[in-house]
Amino acid sequence: MHSKKSNVSRFLYINIYSILIVFAGILIIVVPFYLISRWTLILQIIIAIKLFMISGRLFSTWENKKKEIDILTKRNQIEFRPDTFTKFIQAPCGRLVVHQVLKDLNKSSEYIKILKLQKPLFERIKDNCTPSKTVIYINEETL
């Protein structure tokens, strides 16, 4: 098991995009656009709320990310299989998961091989804009 300090640093690393989005929301609120017009204040608030909602959704995936890290680490401990990372390398948050798993396995140098499994940019954008459902199978049973 990891220590508390390690868990905190892992949480911060895996959720860096969520943290950056929170800071962007705070920055949008702090900038005094209301001096231009009262309507810009309303627009600022709407944008900030949207950013906070996105960040909240990303933070809420922490438990799933921990499970994914554990599963990928166990799957690749005995024999390293780059194909198991294909789904994760497609999105920025997934790449952070891949980095963490490779760090846990002491195989950080393998990231270049895994990066070759990444789809082209426009295909990733198209795939990431459509909703998807994640199902985790353990011993052929759905969790």
DSSP file (Angstrom, degrees, kcal/mol; ACC not computed):
  #  RESIDUE AA STRUCTURE BP1 BP2  ACC     N-H-->O    O-->H-N    N-H-->O    O-->H-N    TCO  KAPPA ALPHA  PHI   PSI    X-CA   Y-CA   Z-CA
    1    1 A M              0   0    0      0, 0.0     2,-0.2     0, 0.0     0, 0.0   0.000 360.0 360.0 360.0 156.4    0.0    0.0    0.0
    2    2 A H        -     0   0    0      1,-0.1     2,-0.0     2,-0.0     0, 0.0  -0.605 360.0-110.9 -91.0 151.7    1.1    3.6   -0.5
    3    3 A S     >  -     0   0    0     -2,-0.2     4,-2.5     1,-0.1     5,-0.2  -0.251  31.7-105.3 -73.0 168.4    1.7    6.0    2.3
    4    4 A K  H  > S+     0   0    0      2,-0.2     4,-2.4     1,-0.2     5,-0.2   0.903 122.6  50.8 -62.8 -41.0   -0.6    9.0    2.9
    5    5 A K  H  > S+     0   0    0      1,-0.2     4,-2.4     2,-0.2    -1,-0.2   0.908 111.2  48.6 -62.7 -40.8    1.9   11.4    1.4
    6    6 A S  H  > S+     0   0    0      1,-0.2     4,-2.5     2,-0.2    -2,-0.2   0.896 110.3  51.2 -65.0 -40.5    2.2    9.2   -1.6
    7    7 A N  H  X S+     0   0    0     -4,-2.5     4,-2.6     2,-0.2    -2,-0.2   0.890 110.6  49.0 -64.4 -38.9   -1.6    9.0   -2.0
    8    8 A V  H  X S+     0   0    0     -4,-2.4     4,-2.6     2,-0.2    -2,-0.2   0.931 113.1  45.7 -66.2 -45.5   -1.8   12.8   -1.8
    9    9 A S  H  X S+     0   0    0     -4,-2.4     4,-2.4     2,-0.2    -2,-0.2   0.882 113.6  50.2 -66.4 -36.3    0.9   13.4   -4.4
   10   10 A R  H  X S+     0   0    0     -4,-2.5     4,-2.9     2,-0.2     5,-0.3   0.920 110.7  49.9 -64.7 -43.8   -0.8   10.7   -6.6
   11   11 A F  H  X S+     0   0    0     -4,-2.6     4,-1.9     1,-0.2    -2,-0.2   0.929 112.7  46.6 -59.7 -46.8   -4.2   12.4   -6.2
   12   12 A L  H  < S+     0   0    0     -4,-2.6    -1,-0.2     2,-0.2    -2,-0.2   0.900 114.8  47.0 -64.0 -40.9   -2.7   15.8   -7.1
   13   13 A Y  H >< S+     0   0    0     -4,-2.4     3,-1.3     1,-0.2     4,-0.2   0.943 114.3  44.8 -67.1 -48.0   -0.8   14.3  -10.1
   14   14 A I  H 3< S+     0   0    0     -4,-2.9     3,-0.3     1,-0.3    -1,-0.2   0.814 119.4  43.2 -67.4 -29.5   -3.7   12.3  -11.5
   15   15 A N  T 3X S+     0   0    0     -4,-1.9     4,-2.2    -5,-0.3    -1,-0.3   0.072  74.8 118.1-104.3  24.0   -6.1   15.3  -11.0
   16   16 A I  H <> S+     0   0    0     -3,-1.3     4,-2.3     1,-0.2    -1,-0.2   0.861  75.8  52.6 -60.5 -36.6   -3.9   18.1  -12.3
   17   17 A Y  H  > S+     0   0    0     -3,-0.3     4,-2.0    -4,-0.2    -1,-0.2   0.894 108.8  50.1 -67.1 -38.5   -6.3   18.9  -15.1
   18   18 A S  H  > S+     0   0    0      2,-0.2     4,-2.1     1,-0.2    -2,-0.2   0.915 111.2  49.0 -63.4 -42.7   -9.2   19.2  -12.7
   19   19 A I  H  X S+     0   0    0     -4,-2.2     4,-2.3     1,-0.2    -2,-0.2   0.904 110.3  50.6 -64.5 -41.8   -7.1   21.5  -10.5
   20   20 A L  H  X S+     0   0    0     -4,-2.3     4,-2.1     1,-0.2    -1,-0.2   0.874 109.1  51.6 -64.0 -37.0   -6.1   23.7  -13.5
   21   21 A I  H  X S+     0   0    0     -4,-2.0     4,-2.2     2,-0.2    -1,-0.2   0.887 108.1  51.8 -67.9 -38.2   -9.7   24.0  -14.5
   22   22 A V  H  X S+     0   0    0     -4,-2.1     4,-2.4     2,-0.2    -2,-0.2   0.938 110.4  48.5 -60.8 -46.6  -10.7   25.1  -11.0
   23   23 A F  H  X S+     0   0    0     -4,-2.3     4,-2.6     1,-0.2    -2,-0.2   0.875 109.3  53.0 -62.0 -36.9   -7.9   27.8  -11.1
   24   24 A A  H  X S+     0   0    0     -4,-2.1     4,-2.3     2,-0.2    -1,-0.2   0.908 109.2  49.4 -64.0 -41.0   -9.2   28.9  -14.5
   25   25 A G  H  X S+     0   0    0     -4,-2.2     4,-1.7     2,-0.2    -2,-0.2   0.906 112.1  47.6 -63.0 -42.0  -12.7   29.3  -13.1
   26   26 A I  H  X S+     0   0    0     -4,-2.4     4,-2.3     2,-0.2    -2,-0.2   0.912 111.0  51.6 -65.0 -42.5  -11.3   31.3  -10.2
   27   27 A L  H  X S+     0   0    0     -4,-2.6     4,-2.0     1,-0.2    -2,-0.2   0.900 107.5  52.5 -61.3 -41.4   -9.3   33.5  -12.5
   28   28 A I  H  < S+     0   0    0     -4,-2.3     5,-0.3     1,-0.2    -1,-0.2   0.880 111.7  46.3 -63.4 -37.3  -12.4   34.2  -14.7
   29   29 A I  H  < S+     0   0    0     -4,-1.7    -1,-0.2     1,-0.2    -2,-0.2   0.876 111.6  51.8 -71.1 -37.0  -14.3   35.3  -11.6
   30   30 A V  H  < S+     0   0    0     -4,-2.3    -2,-0.2    -5,-0.1    -1,-0.2   0.841  85.5  93.2 -72.1 -34.1  -11.4   37.5  -10.3
   31   31 A V  S  < S-     0   0    0     -4,-2.0     2,-2.2    -5,-0.2     3,-0.3  -0.432  82.2-128.4 -64.4 127.6  -10.9   39.4  -13.6
   32   32 A P    >   +     0   0    0      0, 0.0     3,-1.3     0, 0.0     4,-0.2  -0.341  55.4 143.5 -82.3  62.8  -13.0   42.6  -13.3
   33   33 A F  G >>  +     0   0    0     -2,-2.2     3,-1.8    -5,-0.3     4,-1.3   0.693  58.1  80.7 -70.3 -16.9  -14.9   42.4  -16.6
   34   34 A Y  G 34 S+     0   0    0     -3,-0.3    -1,-0.2     1,-0.3     7,-0.1   0.719  79.1  69.0 -62.8 -18.4  -18.0   43.8  -14.8
   35   35 A L  G <4 S+     0   0    0     -3,-1.3    -1,-0.3     1,-0.2    -2,-0.2   0.790  99.1  49.5 -68.7 -26.3  -16.3   47.3  -15.2
   36   36 A I  T <4 S-     0   0    0     -3,-1.8     2,-0.3     1,-0.3    -2,-0.2   0.944 133.6 -29.8 -74.1 -51.1  -17.0   46.9  -19.0
   37   37 A S     X  -     0   0    0     -4,-1.3     4,-0.8     1,-0.1     3,-0.4  -0.976  48.6-118.6-164.0 153.1  -20.7   46.0  -18.6
   38   38 A R  H  > S+     0   0    0     -2,-0.3     4,-1.4     1,-0.2     3,-0.3   0.798 112.6  63.9 -66.6 -27.0  -22.9   44.2  -16.1
   39   39 A W  H  > S+     0   0    0      1,-0.2     4,-2.1     2,-0.2    -1,-0.2   0.838  95.7  57.2 -67.4 -31.7  -23.7   41.6  -18.8
   40   40 A T  H  > S+     0   0    0     -3,-0.4     4,-2.7    -7,-0.2    -1,-0.2   0.832 101.2  57.5 -68.5 -29.5  -20.1   40.5  -18.8
   41   41 A L  H  X S+     0   0    0     -4,-0.8     4,-2.3    -3,-0.3    -1,-0.2   0.919 107.1  47.6 -63.5 -43.1  -20.4   39.7  -15.1
   42   42 A I  H  X S+     0   0    0     -4,-1.4     4,-2.3     2,-0.2    -2,-0.2   0.917 112.5  49.2 -63.1 -43.3  -23.3   37.4  -15.9
   43   43 A L  H  X S+     0   0    0     -4,-2.1     4,-2.5     1,-0.2    -2,-0.2   0.904 109.8  52.2 -62.8 -41.8  -21.2   35.8  -18.7
   44   44 A Q  H  X S+     0   0    0     -4,-2.7     4,-2.7     1,-0.2    -2,-0.2   0.925 110.1  48.2 -58.7 -46.1  -18.2   35.4  -16.3
   45   45 A I  H  X S+     0   0    0     -4,-2.3     4,-2.6     2,-0.2    -2,-0.2   0.908 111.3  49.9 -63.7 -42.9  -20.4   33.7  -13.7
   46   46 A I  H  X S+     0   0    0     -4,-2.3     4,-2.2     2,-0.2    -1,-0.2   0.928 113.3  46.0 -62.4 -45.3  -21.9   31.3  -16.3
   47   47 A I  H  X S+     0   0    0     -4,-2.5     4,-2.4     1,-0.2    -2,-0.2   0.915 113.1  50.0 -64.5 -42.6  -18.4   30.4  -17.6
   48   48 A A  H  X S+     0   0    0     -4,-2.7     4,-2.5     2,-0.2    -2,-0.2   0.913 110.3  49.5 -63.8 -42.3  -17.0   29.9  -14.1
   49   49 A I  H  X S+     0   0    0     -4,-2.6     4,-2.2     2,-0.2    -1,-0.2   0.916 110.7  50.8 -62.2 -42.5  -19.9   27.7  -13.1
   50   50 A K  H  X S+     0   0    0     -4,-2.2     4,-2.3     2,-0.2    -2,-0.2   0.916 110.9  48.4 -61.1 -43.8  -19.4   25.6  -16.2
   51   51 A L  H  X S+     0   0    0     -4,-2.4     4,-2.6     1,-0.2    -2,-0.2   0.905 110.9  50.4 -64.0 -41.3  -15.7   25.2  -15.5
   52   52 A F  H  X S+     0   0    0     -4,-2.5     4,-2.4     2,-0.2    -1,-0.2   0.866 109.9  51.0 -64.7 -35.6  -16.4   24.2  -11.9
   53   53 A M  H  X S+     0   0    0     -4,-2.2     4,-2.2     2,-0.2    -2,-0.2   0.921 110.9  47.7 -66.9 -43.6  -18.9   21.6  -13.1
   54   54 A I  H  X S+     0   0    0     -4,-2.3     4,-2.1     1,-0.2    -2,-0.2   0.928 112.9  48.9 -61.9 -44.8  -16.4   20.1  -15.5
   55   55 A S  H  X S+     0   0    0     -4,-2.6     4,-2.8     1,-0.2    -2,-0.2   0.907 109.1  52.7 -62.2 -42.0  -13.8   20.1  -12.8
   56   56 A G  H  X S+     0   0    0     -4,-2.4     4,-2.0     1,-0.2    -1,-0.2   0.897 108.1  50.8 -60.5 -41.1  -16.2   18.4  -10.4
   57   57 A R  H  < S+     0   0    0     -4,-2.2     4,-0.4     2,-0.2    -1,-0.2   0.908 111.6  47.7 -63.4 -41.1  -16.9   15.7  -12.9
   58   58 A L  H >< S+     0   0    0     -4,-2.1     3,-1.2     1,-0.2    -2,-0.2   0.908 111.2  50.4 -67.3 -41.0  -13.2   15.1  -13.4
   59   59 A F  H >< S+     0   0    0     -4,-2.8     3,-1.6     1,-0.2    -1,-0.2   0.857 102.5  62.5 -62.5 -34.2  -12.6   14.9   -9.6
   60   60 A S  T 3< S+     0   0    0     -4,-2.0     3,-0.4     1,-0.3     4,-0.3   0.632  92.3  65.2 -69.1 -12.0  -15.5   12.4   -9.2
   61   61 A T  T <> S+     0   0    0     -3,-1.2     4,-2.5    -4,-0.4    -1,-0.3   0.379  70.9 102.0 -89.3   5.2  -13.6    9.9  -11.4
   62   62 A W  H <> S+     0   0    0     -3,-1.6     4,-2.4     1,-0.2    -1,-0.2   0.902  79.3  49.6 -57.1 -46.3  -10.8    9.6   -8.8
   63   63 A E  H  > S+     0   0    0     -3,-0.4     4,-2.0     1,-0.2    -1,-0.2   0.907 112.3  48.4 -62.5 -40.9  -12.0    6.2   -7.4
   64   64 A N  H  > S+     0   0    0     -4,-0.3     4,-2.6     1,-0.2    -1,-0.2   0.895 109.9  52.2 -65.0 -39.3  -12.3    4.8  -10.9
   65   65 A K  H  X S+     0   0    0     -4,-2.5     4,-2.5     2,-0.2    -2,-0.2   0.898 107.4  52.1 -64.8 -39.3   -8.8    6.0  -11.8
   66   66 A K  H  X S+     0   0    0     -4,-2.4     4,-2.3     2,-0.2    -1,-0.2   0.917 111.1  47.7 -62.1 -41.8   -7.4    4.3   -8.7
   67   67 A K  H  X S+     0   0    0     -4,-2.0     4,-2.8     2,-0.2    -2,-0.2   0.920 111.5  50.4 -63.3 -43.5   -9.1    1.0   -9.7
   68   68 A E  H  X S+     0   0    0     -4,-2.6     4,-2.8     1,-0.2     5,-0.2   0.899 110.0  50.1 -62.4 -40.8   -7.8    1.4  -13.3
   69   69 A I  H  X S+     0   0    0     -4,-2.5     4,-2.4     2,-0.2    -1,-0.2   0.930 112.6  47.1 -62.5 -45.5   -4.3    2.0  -12.0
   70   70 A D  H  X S+     0   0    0     -4,-2.3     4,-2.5     2,-0.2    -2,-0.2   0.927 114.1  46.8 -62.1 -45.3   -4.5   -1.1   -9.7
   71   71 A I  H  X S+     0   0    0     -4,-2.8     4,-2.5     2,-0.2    -2,-0.2   0.936 114.5  46.2 -64.1 -47.0   -5.9   -3.3  -12.6
   72   72 A L  H  X S+     0   0    0     -4,-2.8     4,-1.5     1,-0.2    -1,-0.2   0.884 112.6  51.1 -64.3 -37.4   -3.3   -2.1  -15.1
   73   73 A T  H  X S+     0   0    0     -4,-2.4     4,-0.6    -5,-0.2    -2,-0.2   0.938 113.1  44.4 -64.9 -46.0   -0.4   -2.5  -12.6
   74   74 A K  H >X S+     0   0    0     -4,-2.5     3,-0.7     1,-0.2     4,-0.5   0.892 112.4  52.9 -64.8 -39.3   -1.5   -6.1  -11.8
   75   75 A R  H 3< S+     0   0    0     -4,-2.5     4,-0.4     1,-0.2    -1,-0.2   0.803 117.3  37.0 -65.9 -29.3   -2.0   -6.9  -15.4
   76   76 A N  H 3< S+     0   0    0     -4,-1.5    -1,-0.2    -3,-0.2    -2,-0.2   0.333  90.2  91.1-109.3   6.9    1.5   -5.8  -16.4
   77   77 A Q  H << S+     0   0    0     -3,-0.7     3,-0.2    -4,-0.6    -2,-0.1   0.945  98.5  29.8 -67.4 -48.0    3.5   -6.9  -13.4
   78   78 A I  S  < S+     0   0    0     -4,-0.5     2,-0.4     1,-0.3    -2,-0.1   0.957 137.3  14.1 -78.5 -52.8    4.5  -10.3  -14.7
   79   79 A E  S    S-     0   0    0     -4,-0.4     2,-0.5     2,-0.0    -1,-0.3  -0.990  78.6-129.9-128.6 124.9    4.5   -9.6  -18.4
   80   80 A F        -     0   0    0     -2,-0.4    -4,-0.1    -3,-0.2    -3,-0.1  -0.609  26.9-178.3 -77.2 123.3    4.5   -6.0  -19.8
   81   81 A R    >   -     0   0    0     -2,-0.5     3,-1.6     1,-0.1     4,-0.2  -0.905  15.2-168.6-125.7 101.1    1.8   -5.7  -22.5
   82   82 A P  G >  S+     0   0    0      0, 0.0     3,-2.0     0, 0.0     4,-0.2   0.796  82.9  70.9 -59.4 -29.2    1.6   -2.2  -24.1
   83   83 A D  G >  S+     0   0    0      1,-0.3     3,-1.2     2,-0.2     4,-0.3   0.730  84.7  68.5 -62.8 -21.1   -1.8   -3.1  -25.7
   84   84 A T  G <  S+     0   0    0     -3,-1.6    -1,-0.3     1,-0.2     4,-0.2   0.651  97.6  53.7 -71.3 -12.8   -3.5   -2.9  -22.3
   85   85 A F  G <> S+     0   0    0     -3,-2.0     4,-2.0    -4,-0.2     3,-0.4   0.441  77.1 100.8 -98.3  -1.8   -2.9    0.8  -22.3
   86   86 A T  T <4 S+     0   0    0     -3,-1.2     4,-0.4     1,-0.3    -1,-0.1   0.882  82.7  47.1 -54.8 -45.9   -4.5    1.6  -25.7
   87   87 A K  T >4 S+     0   0    0     -4,-0.3     3,-0.6     1,-0.2    -1,-0.3   0.860 114.8  46.9 -64.7 -35.7   -7.8    2.9  -24.2
   88   88 A F  G >4 S+     0   0    0     -3,-0.4     3,-0.9     1,-0.2    -1,-0.2   0.780 100.0  64.0 -81.0 -28.1   -6.0    5.1  -21.7
   89   89 A I  G 3< S+     0   0    0     -4,-2.0    -1,-0.2     1,-0.2    -2,-0.2   0.580  88.3  74.3 -74.9  -7.6   -3.5    6.8  -24.0
   90   90 A Q  G <  S+     0   0    0     -3,-0.6    -1,-0.2    -4,-0.4    -2,-0.1   0.770  95.3  46.2 -77.9 -26.8   -6.2    8.4  -26.0
   91   91 A A  S <> S-     0   0    0     -3,-0.9     4,-2.2    -4,-0.2     5,-0.2  -0.858  82.3-119.7-120.9 152.3   -7.2   11.1  -23.5
   92   92 A P  H  > S+     0   0    0      0, 0.0     4,-1.4     0, 0.0     5,-0.1   0.899 115.1  47.8 -56.4 -44.1   -5.1   13.5  -21.4
   93   93 A C  H  > S+     0   0    0      1,-0.2     4,-1.5     2,-0.2     5,-0.1   0.883 111.2  52.3 -65.7 -36.2   -6.4   12.2  -18.1
   94   94 A G  H  > S+     0   0    0      1,-0.2     4,-2.5     2,-0.2    -1,-0.2   0.851 103.6  56.9 -66.7 -34.8   -5.8    8.6  -19.3
   95   95 A R  H  X S+     0   0    0     -4,-2.2     4,-2.6     1,-0.2    -1,-0.2   0.853 104.1  53.3 -65.4 -33.2   -2.2    9.5  -20.2
   96   96 A L  H  X S+     0   0    0     -4,-1.4     4,-2.3     2,-0.2    -1,-0.2   0.895 108.2  50.2 -65.7 -38.9   -1.7   10.6  -16.6
   97   97 A V  H  X S+     0   0    0     -4,-1.5     4,-2.5     2,-0.2    -2,-0.2   0.921 110.2  50.2 -62.7 -43.7   -3.0    7.2  -15.5
   98   98 A V  H  X S+     0   0    0     -4,-2.5     4,-2.7     1,-0.2     5,-0.2   0.930 109.9  50.4 -60.7 -46.0   -0.5    5.5  -17.9
   99   99 A H  H  X S+     0   0    0     -4,-2.6     4,-2.2     1,-0.2    -1,-0.2   0.916 111.3  48.7 -57.3 -43.9    2.4    7.6  -16.5
  100  100 A Q  H  X S+     0   0    0     -4,-2.3     4,-2.4     2,-0.2    -2,-0.2   0.910 111.9  48.0 -66.1 -42.0    1.4    6.6  -13.0
  101  101 A V  H  X S+     0   0    0     -4,-2.5     4,-2.0     2,-0.2    -2,-0.2   0.930 112.4  48.9 -64.0 -45.1    1.2    2.9  -13.8
  102  102 A L  H  <>S+     0   0    0     -4,-2.7     5,-3.0     1,-0.2     4,-0.4   0.883 110.9  50.8 -63.0 -37.2    4.5    2.9  -15.6
  103  103 A K  H ><5S+     0   0    0     -4,-2.2     3,-1.0    -5,-0.2    -1,-0.2   0.914 109.7  50.3 -64.7 -42.1    6.1    4.7  -12.7
  104  104 A D  H 3<5S+     0   0    0     -4,-2.4    -2,-0.2     1,-0.2    -1,-0.2   0.844 114.4  44.6 -63.2 -33.7    4.7    2.1  -10.3
  105  105 A L  T 3<5S-     0   0    0     -4,-2.0    -1,-0.2    -5,-0.2    -2,-0.2   0.443 110.3-122.7 -89.0  -0.4    6.1   -0.7  -12.5
  106  106 A N  T < 5S+     0   0    0     -3,-1.0    -3,-0.2    -4,-0.4     3,-0.1   0.891  81.6 115.5  57.1  41.7    9.5    1.1  -12.9
  107  107 A K    > < +     0   0    0     -5,-3.0     3,-2.2    -6,-0.1     4,-0.2  -0.180  19.4 138.7-130.2  39.0    9.0    1.1  -16.7
  108  108 A S  G >   +     0   0    0     -6,-0.3     3,-1.5     1,-0.3     4,-0.2   0.782  67.2  66.3 -57.7 -27.9    8.7    4.8  -17.5
  109  109 A S  G >  S+     0   0    0      1,-0.3     3,-0.7     2,-0.1     4,-0.3   0.677  87.4  69.3 -69.0 -15.8   10.9    4.3  -20.6
  110  110 A E  G <> S+     0   0    0     -3,-2.2     4,-1.9     1,-0.2     3,-0.5   0.553  72.5  90.9 -78.4  -6.8    8.1    2.2  -22.2
  111  111 A Y  H <> S+     0   0    0     -3,-1.5     4,-2.6     1,-0.2    -1,-0.2   0.854  80.1  58.2 -59.2 -35.8    5.9    5.3  -22.5
  112  112 A I  H <> S+     0   0    0     -3,-0.7     4,-0.9    -4,-0.2    -1,-0.2   0.898 106.3  48.4 -62.5 -40.4    7.3    6.0  -26.0
  113  113 A K  H >4 S+     0   0    0     -3,-0.5     3,-0.5    -4,-0.3     4,-0.3   0.906 113.6  47.0 -64.8 -41.3    6.1    2.6  -27.2
  114  114 A I  H >< S+     0   0    0     -4,-1.9     3,-1.9     1,-0.2    -2,-0.2   0.862 103.2  62.5 -69.9 -35.1    2.7    3.1  -25.7
  115  115 A L  H >< S+     0   0    0     -4,-2.6     3,-1.5     1,-0.3    -1,-0.2   0.783  92.1  66.3 -61.3 -26.8    2.4    6.6  -27.2
  116  116 A K  T << S+     0   0    0     -4,-0.9    -1,-0.3    -3,-0.5    -2,-0.2   0.694  91.2  64.1 -68.0 -17.5    2.6    5.0  -30.6
  117  117 A L  T <  S+     0   0    0     -3,-1.9    -1,-0.3    -4,-0.3    -2,-0.2   0.517  78.6 114.7 -81.5  -5.5   -0.8    3.4  -29.9
  118  118 A Q    <   -     0   0    0     -3,-1.5   -28,-0.1    -4,-0.2     3,-0.1  -0.431  67.2-126.4 -70.2 136.7   -2.4    6.8  -29.8
  119  119 A K        -     0   0    0     -2,-0.1    -1,-0.1     1,-0.1     5,-0.1  -0.330  39.9 -79.8 -74.5 163.1   -4.9    7.6  -32.5
  120  120 A P     >  -     0   0    0      0, 0.0     4,-2.2     0, 0.0     3,-0.3  -0.247  47.4-105.8 -60.9 156.1   -4.6   10.7  -34.7
  121  121 A L  H  > S+     0   0    0      1,-0.2     4,-2.5     2,-0.2     5,-0.2   0.882 116.6  47.8 -54.2 -49.6   -5.8   14.0  -33.2
  122  122 A F  H  > S+     0   0    0      1,-0.2     4,-2.2     2,-0.2    -1,-0.2   0.859 111.6  50.7 -66.6 -34.3   -9.0   14.4  -35.1
  123  123 A E  H  > S+     0   0    0     -3,-0.3     4,-2.4     2,-0.2    -1,-0.2   0.886 111.1  49.2 -67.9 -38.5  -10.0   10.8  -34.4
  124  124 A R  H  X S+     0   0    0     -4,-2.2     4,-2.8     2,-0.2    -2,-0.2   0.911 110.4  50.3 -65.5 -42.9   -9.4   11.3  -30.7
  125  125 A I  H  X S+     0   0    0     -4,-2.5     4,-1.3     2,-0.2    -2,-0.2   0.928 111.9  47.9 -61.1 -44.7  -11.4   14.5  -30.7
  126  126 A K  H  X S+     0   0    0     -4,-2.2     4,-0.5     1,-0.2     3,-0.3   0.920 114.8  45.4 -62.3 -44.7  -14.3   12.7  -32.4
  127  127 A D  H >< S+     0   0    0     -4,-2.4     3,-0.7     1,-0.2    -2,-0.2   0.873 112.8  50.4 -67.0 -37.7  -14.1    9.8  -30.0
  128  128 A N  H 3< S+     0   0    0     -4,-2.8    -1,-0.2     1,-0.2    -2,-0.2   0.689 104.2  58.7 -76.8 -17.8  -13.9   12.0  -26.9
  129  129 A C  H 3< S+     0   0    0     -4,-1.3    -1,-0.2    -3,-0.3    -2,-0.2   0.610  94.5  75.7 -86.2 -11.7  -16.8   14.1  -27.9
  130  130 A T  S << S-     0   0    0     -3,-0.7     2,-0.0    -4,-0.5     0, 0.0  -0.846  92.3-111.2 -99.8 136.0  -19.2   11.1  -28.0
  131  131 A P        -     0   0    0      0, 0.0     2,-0.3     0, 0.0    -2,-0.1  -0.324  38.5-172.6 -64.5 144.9  -20.3    9.7  -24.6
  132  132 A S        -     0   0    0     -4,-0.1     2,-0.5     2,-0.0    -5,-0.0  -0.944  18.9-133.4-136.1 158.9  -19.0    6.3  -23.7
  133  133 A K        -     0   0    0     -2,-0.3     2,-0.5     2,-0.0     0, 0.0  -0.950  15.5-145.8-115.8 130.6  -19.6    3.9  -20.9
  134  134 A T        -     0   0    0     -2,-0.5     2,-0.4     2,-0.0    -2,-0.0  -0.838  15.8-174.6 -98.5 127.8  -16.7    2.2  -19.0
  135  135 A V        -     0   0    0     -2,-0.5     2,-0.5     7,-0.0     7,-0.0  -0.986  11.1-152.5-122.6 129.4  -17.2   -1.3  -17.9
  136  136 A I        -     0   0    0     -2,-0.4     7,-2.2     2,-0.0     2,-0.5  -0.891   9.4-160.9-104.6 126.8  -14.7   -3.1  -15.7
  137  137 A Y  E     +A  142   0A   0     -2,-0.5     2,-0.4     5,-0.2     5,-0.2  -0.912  10.8 179.8-108.2 129.8  -14.5   -6.9  -16.0
  138  138 A I  E >  S-A  141   0A   0      3,-2.2     3,-1.3    -2,-0.5    -2,-0.0  -0.984  80.9 -13.7-127.2 119.9  -12.9   -9.0  -13.3
  139  139 A N  T 3  S-     0   0    0     -2,-0.4    -1,-0.1     1,-0.3     3,-0.1   0.896 127.8 -59.0  52.8  43.5  -12.9  -12.8  -14.0
  140  140 A E  T 3  S+     0   0    0      1,-0.2     2,-0.4    -3,-0.0    -1,-0.3   0.655 112.5 120.1  62.2  20.8  -15.5  -12.2  -16.7
  141  141 A E  E <   -A  138   0A   0     -3,-1.3    -3,-2.2     2,-0.0     2,-0.3  -0.942  64.1-124.0-112.7 137.5  -17.9  -10.6  -14.3
  142  142 A T  E      A  137   0A   0     -2,-0.4    -5,-0.2    -5,-0.2    -7,-0.0  -0.617 360.0 360.0 -80.2 134.1  -19.1   -7.0  -14.7
  143  143 A L              0   0    0     -7,-2.2    -1,-0.1    -2,-0.3    -6,-0.1   0.424 360.0 360.0 -90.6 360.0  -18.5   -4.7  -11.8
